[in-house]
């Protein structure tokens, strides 16, 4: 027994010295003299200890190592299952989309995460079906436009083959100077920057979110993007002001979504203030189709306001009521004076208004400016601008023609009904 204790003390001292040298005090194995602990061991590889020479005395607890490995594998599996878990509402919506696709309904082939989120938030199946139809039509339109662009590109390539190169591999000499798109962007940005200092202001009133649906608001933002690009490319652009644009509002989020990183680089003044707080009230003119005042000419010292409203249901008087509440001057375009406008609302889109105002600013010619009005809304230009009395007489004549046509159609309908009655009596006489 004494020899065994001596041998045990020697082993303890050697193990303790090795642990101190290798800074592994935590791996010291304390064993009582009376009881020996059985433990499966694993010899460490030489590559795990680069600075030390491998020895058989360095041992590792294999059972503890297995426990550590089990816990890490369990954590990784839990993370994988948590990532793979999908929102049940999203899964149900995807299954509904696939079911409608198999049943032959109009469903887009690819749907983004944003559109899927909108579908999940839709309250009824009817709203989901209508939104999917809208996305399907939009996808088809994009495909058609892409094919059209490719076809035009191919035709352009056939008409204008690439310039032949000479023996040195350089293009042939030409008197036409290449104007790069980068230079165009620099030129447009310079004009827009000058307009912010010296240009005439043009205000977009953004306080119409409560009067529009989500789709109408998206259409309004799309038209504003076209208006901003049109203004930037013009020779004498306006200084655009987006007034009443609240931060994190639906308008603001949609604009950031469309512009992306370019939103912070626009040469446009964006403010949460109202236009009456930024400009003098006597210089402001609110352009609305419901105004009783006809705009006779473009005034360069006035600040015109356009309501950023897209209203498919045509709520009359919304912008006029807003201008009256703010005690602002109003005006409408002289569409009846220059165009043969029979009937229908005289509301124009935001980009059409921008084209008209830019042309009026450059030329002052109403006939040239009103060419941007869609031809489906009128029957053409007047040969000569009518006076007020002539316009009223022309409208009365049109109304008389309409009533005469209605009376003729009613008489023809009455004649057909009387003929049917006579035929019925003739059959009744035969049957008797």
Residue pairs with C-beta under 8 A, 6 or more apart in sequence:
5 33
8 31
8 33
12 31
14 57
15 28
15 29
15 57
16 28
18 55
18 57
18 58
19 25
19 27
19 28
22 49
22 52
22 58
27 59
27 60
29 37
29 39
29 59
31 37
39 61
39 62
39 63
40 62
40 63
41 59
41 60
41 61
41 62
42 59
42 60
42 62
42 65
43 54
43 56
43 58
43 59
43 60
44 54
44 58
44 59
44 60
45 54
46 53
46 54
49 58
87 120
89 120
90 116
90 120
93 116
93 119
93 120
93 128
94 116
96 125
96 128
97 107
97 111
97 119
97 132
100 107
100 129
100 132
101 107
105 129
105 132
105 133
106 132
106 133
106 136
106 137
107 132
107 135
107 136
108 115
108 132
108 135
108 136
108 138
108 139
109 139
110 139
111 119
111 135
115 131
115 135
118 131
119 128
119 131
119 132
122 128
122 131
134 215
163 171
163 172
163 174
164 172
165 171
165 172
166 172
188 232
188 233
189 232
189 267
191 232
191 234
191 235
191 236
191 237
192 231
192 232
192 237
192 267
193 267
195 236
195 237
195 238
195 239
195 267
196 239
196 267
196 269
199 236
199 237
199 238
199 239
200 238
200 239
200 300
200 303
200 361
201 238
201 239
201 240
201 241
201 279
201 303
202 231
202 238
202 239
202 240
202 241
202 303
202 304
202 306
202 357
203 241
203 243
203 275
203 279
203 284
203 303
203 304
203 305
203 306
204 224
204 227
204 240
204 241
204 242
204 243
204 305
204 306
204 308
204 350
205 243
205 244
205 275
205 286
205 305
205 306
205 307
205 308
205 319
205 322
206 242
206 243
206 244
206 245
206 251
206 308
207 243
207 244
207 274
207 322
208 220
208 307
208 308
208 309
208 318
209 217
209 249
209 250
209 251
211 309
211 311
211 315
211 318
212 220
212 309
212 310
212 311
214 250
216 310
216 311
216 312
217 250
217 251
217 254
217 310
218 254
219 310
220 251
220 308
220 309
220 310
220 350
221 251
221 254
221 255
221 258
222 258
223 310
223 349
223 350
223 351
224 255
224 308
224 350
225 258
225 259
226 350
226 351
226 354
227 350
227 351
227 353
227 354
228 240
228 266
228 268
230 351
230 354
230 355
230 358
231 237
231 238
231 240
231 354
231 358
232 267
234 358
234 362
235 362
236 361
236 362
237 358
238 357
238 358
238 361
239 269
240 268
240 269
241 268
241 269
241 271
241 275
241 278
242 268
242 269
242 270
242 271
243 271
243 273
243 274
243 275
243 278
244 272
244 273
244 274
244 275
245 251
245 252
245 270
245 271
245 272
246 252
246 272
247 272
251 308
255 263
256 263
259 266
271 278
274 326
275 284
275 303
275 305
276 284
276 326
276 328
279 303
281 326
281 327
281 328
283 301
283 302
283 303
284 302
284 303
284 305
284 328
284 329
285 299
285 302
285 303
285 304
285 305
285 328
285 329
285 330
285 331
286 304
286 305
286 307
286 319
286 320
286 322
286 323
286 326
286 328
286 329
286 330
286 331
287 295
287 304
287 305
287 306
287 307
287 330
287 331
287 332
287 333
287 353
288 307
288 319
288 320
288 323
288 330
288 331
288 332
289 332
289 333
289 345
289 346
289 347
289 348
290 316
290 317
290 319
290 320
290 332
291 320
291 323
291 330
291 331
291 332
292 330
293 329
293 330
293 331
293 332
294 331
294 332
294 333
294 334
294 337
295 331
295 332
295 333
295 334
296 334
297 364
298 357
298 360
298 361
298 364
300 361
304 357
305 323
305 328
306 350
306 353
306 354
307 318
307 319
307 322
308 350
309 318
309 319
310 349
310 350
311 318
311 347
314 345
314 347
316 345
320 330
323 329
323 330
324 330
332 346
333 346
333 348
333 356
333 370
334 366
335 341
335 346
335 370
335 373
335 378
336 391
337 366
337 382
337 385
337 386
337 391
338 366
338 367
338 370
338 381
338 382
338 385
339 370
339 373
339 378
339 379
339 380
339 381
339 382
340 378
340 379
340 380
340 381
340 382
341 377
341 378
341 379
342 378
342 379
342 398
344 377
346 377
348 356
348 373
352 372
352 373
352 374
355 369
355 372
356 369
356 370
356 372
356 373
357 369
359 365
359 368
359 369
359 371
359 372
360 366
360 369
363 369
367 381
370 381
386 394
